[in-house]
Structure formats: C-alpha cells, structure tokens
Amino acid sequence: MEKKPFVTKEQIEEIVKTYPTPFHLYDEKGIRENARKVREAFSWNPGFREYFAVKATPNPFILKILQEEGCGTDCATKVELMMAKACGFTGDQVFFSSNVTPAAEYAYAKEMGAIINFDDLTHLKFFEENVGSFPETVCCRFNTGGDFKISNSIMDTPGEAKYGFTRDQLTEGFRYLMSKGVKHFGIHAFLASNTKTNDYYPELARILFQTAVELHEETGADIRLINLSGGVGVAYTPDETPNDIMVIGEGVRKVYEEILVPAGMGDVALCTEMGRFMLAPYGHLVARAIHEKHIFKEYIGLDACAANLMRPAIYGAYHHITVLGKENEPCDHKYDVTGGLCENSDKFAVDRMLPKIDIGDYVVIHDAGAHGYSMGYNYNGKLRSAELLLQEDGSVKMIRRAETPMDYFATFDFTGLFDRFRDE
Ligand SMILES: *Cc1c(COP(=O)(O)O)cnc(C)c1O
C-alpha cells in the first residue's frame, strides 16, 4: 500500500518557523480513529480494554488522548507507573507487566491498585517476603516454550525468551496464590512481536483460552481476565498489507465462542496491551537534509540521527521515507540516508531509491510513533528532539520540548561548572 505522510510540505514549512527540525510529530486524528476501531473490534466482549504499552510512546499528552478513547495503560517500571498516575490512570486501568522487578516497584504497583502481572513463579514468594500480601486479583504471564507457529511458519521462539511461567508453573502458581487468598485470576502471554498476520491474536487466544479452561478445571481458580498483550504489527514497508483489527477482533470472537463459552467461561474479560499498533503509523520523525556526500556511495545527511530513532541502526528495521514536496517525482536516485553519529550503523536507509534530494529538503521518516522517541538516547551528546502533536483542528502543539545542553549536563552539574551554558 502506498505510504503517504499525514502532513504536507507546506504544513512543515509553517511548523519549522516555530519548531526547528528534527522533531517527532504525532497525528491526533489518526490515533483517535485507530483507538476507536480497536474498541469496536472487541466491542462484542463487554469487559474489553486496551492497556496502551507506555514504553512505546511515553508522553502524557498521548496517554491522555488514549485515556479519552477508553484505554488504560500497561507499565513495566515505577517511572512508567508514575506517568500513568500523573495522567489519572488508577486501579484496574493500569496493568503492571514487568520483569526482573525490584521490590519497591512491586510495592508501588500494589499501592496504586494496578493489576500485577507476575513474570515468574519465584516472584510470588519474593513479593510476599518483600512487599506483603497479594492483591485480590493477580495475573500470571505464560511462556509456551518451543517455537510459536502459525500454519507451520515460525513466528517467534518463546523457548528463547526470558519471560513468563512454564505451563506446569502456572498450575503450581495458581494453587499457591489461591492458598494465599487470591480471589480472581488473569493470564497473559506475548509470543510474537510485530506480527504481520490477522491470525496472530486468534492463534494466541486459542492457546490462552485453552489454558484458562484447563487451569480452571485443575485448580478451580476464578479466571476473570485474559490478556493478549502486544505484538500486533504495522506495515512498515509499502508492499505489506496492514493488519485489519476488525478481522482480528472477529477471529478472536470465534475462538472465544468455540472454547470459553462452552466451558462456562463466557464472562471472561479480554484485554490487549498494544503499543506499536496504537501509535507507530501516527508518528513521523521529521528531519532536514543538511549534507550530501559523493564517495563510493551517495549519501544524504540529516539533522536527525539514530538517537532520535534507533530501530534501523539496531534491528536493520525498514522505515519508509518521503521527501516532502517530491511525492510524485520518480525514485531514480539511490541513497544511504544517514545521521551524524560517529557510528556507521547510523543510517535510516541503505541503498534506498528516492527522488533526487536537495540540501534543505524536508524528509518524513514514517511509522516512528512507537518505539521511536522512547528508545532515544544521548550518544555523542546528541540531544533528544521535541515531540509535537498535530491536533484535529490542524494546529500544532508542543507536547515535549527539545532537550537543551543543560539537560545533558544536569546529572553532573554539582559545582556550577556548566552554569555558563544555561542559555545555550
Ligand atoms: C513491549 C510490550 C508490549 C507492547 O508491544 P507492541 O509490540 O508494541 O504492541 C506489550 N506488553 C508487554 C509486556 C511488552 O513488553
């Protein structure tokens, strides 16, 4: 499918008068429409809720938009819990799907009334010894082991993943938790990432629903909640077909009616904790071409770098690039599009066919709305960019300012050594 930016060159020329590149720009309209579709796709399940994975786009303005669309938050750390709390998410609007969790963070989650999703059997005793009694409702994360296959193709390898309880440990854990007075249970699994098929959730649901029925039969546990977690992918490349959440929701409904309803578990609430699917397509990294270079290859240098979006550098991930104002020109130039880190992996694209790029051109790097800004870092003294929101009325609001040198120096500014830079 053709990938079109949600902004035009004219809009960007207007925005840069106030906010210089590079910046992350989010599309409020797109975020809301997609969130509504997710809700509609699962509206057949009265208890359904999407818990947005905060790590994907940890910005309170984004969280607020999703809150208005009925989402909760999925947090993995105390700081993420704090952000959720600051935005007014409380109690069962918060899932705590953490791993290798310090005791103080469990305590914080318990205090908030978040639904704690235990990652391991040994964490149950750890929790009792270091935090105290269990909440009334507890969720456990399942790792099926081995390979996760859909129609014989390997989607991912849970057997190599650090997360979750084994199947036997789930039974043991549920029995233990029941003996400690836990009343209601949830189960959760995340078996494949960035999936490109509408079959992922239905296949995962089949495993979780079957497991829930078995666990209920074995232990008598009252299972109230099944969490399909994240993993629904987006079409990063133009030749991929985007997942259809309506088809996915319908696929999960069929399995629900096939497995849970006949087992007398037709009142179980479903939830998801998607990050990528909720935000990735609705964020652009906007940058400007500041250099060109003609050596053994043709290079275009941007004012953004891997510190603004590291997926291409660390995973070789494809992010589509549009040169604004040249949408209809032929892609007859082959470029490596790079940032300015002293790291040769700092390339947004390698051997990419694009229109001829001139210095000063604005480029949109697509699908940067999730795991984009949030994975940013400060290598080479590169400062994190601003985050801007393109609002539904077409106006732009800054939802995070760009870092200044003083932000970078803040953690060792003990002696006033850097005071002289305060205005730079
Ligand atoms: C990362 C993560 C998510 C979100 O994953 P996406 O692929 O962005 O949908 C959800 N749950 C947990 C526990 C995660 O670690």
The ligand as a MOL file (V3000), in Angstrom:
LIG
                    3D

  0  0  0     0  0            999 V3000
M  V30 BEGIN CTAB
M  V30 COUNTS 15 15 0 0 0
M  V30 BEGIN ATOM
M  V30 1 C 6.5060 -4.1940 24.5180 0
M  V30 2 C 5.3370 -4.7880 25.2060 0
M  V30 3 C 4.0500 -4.5580 24.7600 0
M  V30 4 C 3.7550 -3.7770 23.5060 0
M  V30 5 O 4.2410 -4.4370 22.4000 0
M  V30 6 P 3.9410 -3.9000 20.9140 0
M  V30 7 O 4.6730 -4.8430 20.0640 0
M  V30 8 O 4.4310 -2.5100 20.8730 0
M  V30 9 O 2.4660 -3.9730 20.7300 0
M  V30 10 C 3.0020 -5.1040 25.4790 0
M  V30 11 N 3.2160 -5.8260 26.6000 0
M  V30 12 C 4.4390 -6.0670 27.0750 0
M  V30 13 C 4.5900 -6.8520 28.3240 0
M  V30 14 C 5.5390 -5.5660 26.3970 0
M  V30 15 O 6.7640 -5.8270 26.8610 0
M  V30 END ATOM
M  V30 BEGIN BOND
M  V30 1 1 1 2
M  V30 2 1 2 3
M  V30 3 2 2 14
M  V30 4 1 3 4
M  V30 5 2 3 10
M  V30 6 1 4 5
M  V30 7 1 5 6
M  V30 8 2 6 7
M  V30 9 1 6 8
M  V30 10 1 6 9
M  V30 11 1 10 11
M  V30 12 2 11 12
M  V30 13 1 12 13
M  V30 14 1 12 14
M  V30 15 1 14 15
M  V30 END BOND
M  V30 END CTAB
M  END
